[in-house]
Amino acid sequence: MKWTDIHDIAIELCDRHPDVDPLQVNFVDLRQWVMDLPEFDDDPNRCGEKILEAIQAAWIEENE
């Protein structure tokens, strides 16, 4: 999984953190949680605020 796999990342985060409100997660923690996913394999330096915002938005949508 790469940073651009926004939807897949959101599904994994939803599964791994079912009791977490994505709106309450700061980007530092979100970035770490994504990098901790078992299938994630991408350069940490390729991640920026826009990618994290997209992941957060997709996670919110997945929770609904």
Secondary structure, DSSP 4 states (H G I P E B T S, - for coil): --TT-HHHHHHHHHHH-TT--GGG--HHHHHHHHHHSTT--S-GGG--HHHHHHHHHHHHHHH-
